[in-house]
């Protein structure tokens, strides 16, 4: 793969490292994209192929949640619901529509969501399979916002035209971003080894029921880690 569009986090070390090795990089963010107007964005890139050549890969690293985690919160306030609705109408809608346009009009393309596996986490943090509760407080809105991204991933991967056209969309949760995670992801991307589905990352295989787990040690598509 030679070209990439990166949405979100492009000025941070993680964002810079994950796209190492690409010849053509276009960085998008709130400074140069109006996430509330996907039609305008698509019109712009379709009518200016010189400045916006169609990429091999799109990476979404957008923070899709605007609520604050409150450890004492039990009842979800109206303001949180309003934030969720606003997110659906802006960044989520942008991601959905751009994904649909990208795959519907092109073949052999790749799309990567840097997201979270919290929506699939059915166990507490204190004890993997206990009923002792979640020590991280109320993550309802965060889980809902990330689960919307999961549905884009799952829906696009089962569409016949994407299977026929060899388009692949992958979601991955980097958790607390252990050492060398971004280098491993970069290696995965450069070697065109993205897989269909939603995955977590870790140093050892995980079978707790929280979703597919890509072991950074066991796989042969990334650098070996200590």
C-alpha positions as CSV (number, residue, x, y, z in Angstrom):
1,X,0.0,0.0,0.0
2,X,1.3,3.4,-1.0
3,X,-1.3,6.0,0.0
4,X,-3.3,6.7,3.2
5,X,-5.9,9.1,4.6
6,X,-5.6,9.5,8.4
7,X,-8.5,11.0,10.3
8,X,-7.7,12.1,13.8
9,X,-4.6,12.1,16.0
10,X,-2.2,12.9,13.1
11,X,0.0,15.2,15.1
12,X,0.6,12.8,18.0
13,X,3.4,10.3,18.0
14,X,1.0,7.3,17.7
15,X,-0.6,8.9,14.6
16,X,2.8,9.6,13.0
17,X,4.2,6.2,13.6
18,X,1.3,4.2,12.4
19,X,1.6,5.6,8.9
20,X,5.4,5.2,8.5
21,X,6.3,3.9,5.1
22,X,3.5,5.5,3.0
23,X,4.5,7.6,0.0
24,X,1.4,9.7,-0.1
25,X,-0.2,10.7,3.3
26,X,-3.1,13.1,3.8
27,X,-3.9,14.0,7.4
28,X,-7.4,15.1,8.2
29,X,-8.8,16.4,11.5
30,X,-11.2,19.0,13.0
31,X,-8.8,21.7,11.7
32,X,-9.5,20.9,8.1
33,X,-12.7,18.8,8.0
34,X,-16.3,19.7,8.9
35,X,-17.5,16.3,10.2
36,X,-21.1,17.6,10.1
37,X,-21.1,17.8,6.3
38,X,-20.0,14.6,4.6
39,X,-21.6,15.5,1.3
40,X,-19.3,18.5,1.0
41,X,-16.2,16.5,1.8
42,X,-17.1,13.8,-0.8
43,X,-17.8,16.4,-3.4
44,X,-14.4,18.1,-2.7
45,X,-12.3,14.9,-3.0
46,X,-14.2,13.7,-6.1
47,X,-13.6,17.0,-7.9
48,X,-10.0,17.4,-6.9
49,X,-8.2,14.1,-7.6
50,X,-4.8,15.9,-7.9
51,X,-4.9,17.1,-4.3
52,X,-7.0,14.2,-3.0
53,X,-6.0,11.0,-4.8
54,X,-8.0,8.0,-3.7
55,X,-6.0,6.2,-1.0
56,X,-5.2,2.5,-0.6
57,X,-6.1,2.8,3.1
58,X,-8.3,5.0,5.3
59,X,-7.6,5.0,9.1
60,X,-10.2,6.4,11.5
61,X,-8.6,7.5,14.8
62,X,-11.4,9.8,15.8
63,X,-12.5,10.3,19.4
64,X,-16.1,9.4,19.1
65,X,-17.2,10.1,22.6
66,X,-17.6,13.4,24.3
67,X,-18.9,12.5,27.8
68,X,-16.9,12.5,31.0
69,X,-16.5,9.3,32.9
70,X,-18.0,9.8,36.4
71,X,-17.2,7.1,38.8
72,X,-20.2,8.0,41.0
73,X,-22.7,8.3,38.2
74,X,-25.6,5.8,38.4
75,X,-28.3,7.5,36.3
76,X,-27.4,8.7,32.8
77,X,-28.2,12.4,32.5
78,X,-30.0,14.0,29.5
79,X,-26.8,15.8,28.6
80,X,-25.0,12.5,27.9
81,X,-27.8,11.4,25.6
82,X,-27.6,14.8,23.8
83,X,-23.9,14.3,23.3
84,X,-24.4,10.8,21.9
85,X,-27.0,12.2,19.4
86,X,-24.7,15.0,18.4
87,X,-21.9,12.5,17.8
88,X,-24.2,10.3,15.7
89,X,-25.1,13.3,13.6
90,X,-21.5,14.4,13.1
91,X,-18.4,12.1,13.4
92,X,-20.3,8.8,13.3
93,X,-22.4,9.8,10.3
94,X,-19.2,11.0,8.6
95,X,-17.4,7.7,9.2
96,X,-20.4,5.7,8.0
97,X,-21.0,7.6,4.8
98,X,-17.3,7.8,3.9
99,X,-16.9,4.1,4.4
100,X,-19.9,3.3,2.2
101,X,-18.7,5.7,-0.5
102,X,-15.1,4.4,-0.3
103,X,-16.1,0.7,-0.7
104,X,-19.0,1.1,-3.0
105,X,-16.8,3.0,-5.6
106,X,-13.5,1.2,-5.3
107,X,-12.0,-2.3,-5.0
108,X,-9.1,-3.8,-3.1
109,X,-9.3,-1.1,-0.5
110,X,-8.6,-1.2,3.2
111,X,-10.1,0.6,6.1
112,X,-8.9,0.5,9.8
113,X,-10.9,1.7,12.8
114,X,-8.8,2.4,15.9
115,X,-11.6,1.8,18.4
116,X,-12.3,0.0,21.6
117,X,-13.5,-3.5,22.6
118,X,-15.3,-2.1,25.7
119,X,-18.8,-2.8,24.1
120,X,-17.9,-6.5,24.3
121,X,-16.5,-6.5,27.8
122,X,-19.0,-8.5,29.9
123,X,-16.7,-9.0,32.9
124,X,-15.5,-6.7,35.6
125,X,-12.0,-5.3,35.6
126,X,-11.3,-6.7,39.1
127,X,-12.1,-10.2,38.4
128,X,-12.5,-11.5,34.8
129,X,-15.5,-13.7,35.4
130,X,-17.1,-12.4,38.6
131,X,-20.1,-10.3,39.3
132,X,-18.3,-7.8,41.6
133,X,-18.9,-4.8,39.4
134,X,-16.9,-2.5,37.1
135,X,-14.3,-0.5,39.0
136,X,-14.0,2.0,36.1
137,X,-17.4,3.5,36.7
138,X,-20.2,4.1,34.3
139,X,-19.0,3.5,30.7
140,X,-22.4,3.2,29.2
141,X,-22.1,6.2,26.8
142,X,-18.5,5.2,25.8
143,X,-19.6,1.7,25.1
144,X,-22.5,2.8,23.0
145,X,-20.5,5.2,20.9
146,X,-17.8,2.5,20.2
147,X,-20.4,-0.2,19.5
148,X,-21.8,2.0,16.6
149,X,-18.3,1.8,15.0
150,X,-18.4,-2.0,15.4
151,X,-21.6,-2.1,13.4
152,X,-20.0,-0.3,10.5
153,X,-17.2,-2.9,10.6
154,X,-19.5,-5.9,10.7
155,X,-22.0,-4.7,8.2
156,X,-19.4,-3.7,5.5
157,X,-17.5,-7.0,5.9
158,X,-20.6,-9.1,5.1
159,X,-21.7,-7.1,2.1
160,X,-21.4,-9.1,-1.1
161,X,-19.8,-6.3,-3.2
162,X,-17.1,-5.9,-0.6
163,X,-16.3,-9.6,-0.6
164,X,-16.3,-9.7,-4.4
165,X,-14.2,-6.5,-4.7
166,X,-11.8,-7.7,-1.9
167,X,-12.4,-4.7,0.3
168,X,-11.5,-5.3,4.0
169,X,-12.5,-3.3,7.0
170,X,-10.9,-4.1,10.4
171,X,-11.4,-2.7,13.9
172,X,-8.8,-2.9,16.5
173,X,-8.6,-2.0,20.2
174,X,-5.1,-1.2,21.4
175,X,-6.2,-1.1,25.1
176,X,-3.7,0.8,27.1
177,X,-1.3,0.9,24.2
178,X,1.4,-1.4,25.5
179,X,5.0,-0.9,24.2
180,X,5.6,-1.5,20.5
181,X,1.8,-1.7,19.8
182,X,1.9,1.1,17.2
183,X,5.0,-0.4,15.5
184,X,3.2,-3.8,15.3
185,X,0.1,-2.1,13.8
186,X,2.3,-0.3,11.2
187,X,3.9,-3.6,10.2
188,X,0.4,-5.1,9.9
189,X,-0.7,-2.3,7.6
190,X,2.4,-2.1,5.4
191,X,2.3,-5.9,4.8
192,X,-1.4,-5.7,3.9
193,X,-2.3,-8.1,6.6
194,X,-5.6,-6.4,7.9
195,X,-8.3,-9.0,8.7
196,X,-12.1,-8.7,8.6
197,X,-13.6,-8.2,12.0
198,X,-13.1,-6.5,15.4
199,X,-10.0,-7.4,17.4
200,X,-8.1,-6.7,20.6
201,X,-4.4,-6.7,21.0
202,X,-2.3,-8.2,23.6
203,X,0.9,-10.2,24.4
204,X,-0.9,-13.5,25.0
205,X,-4.1,-15.1,23.6
206,X,-7.3,-14.3,25.4
207,X,-10.4,-16.5,25.5
208,X,-12.6,-14.7,28.0
209,X,-15.4,-14.0,25.5
210,X,-14.7,-10.4,25.0
211,X,-14.0,-10.7,21.3
212,X,-11.3,-11.9,18.9
213,X,-7.8,-11.3,20.2
214,X,-4.8,-10.8,18.0
215,X,-1.6,-11.9,19.9
216,X,1.3,-9.6,19.0
217,X,3.7,-12.4,20.1
218,X,2.1,-15.3,18.4
219,X,1.3,-13.8,15.0
220,X,4.0,-13.8,12.3
221,X,2.7,-10.6,10.7
222,X,4.3,-8.3,13.2
223,X,7.6,-7.8,15.0
224,X,8.4,-10.2,17.9
225,X,8.0,-8.5,21.2
226,X,9.6,-9.2,24.6
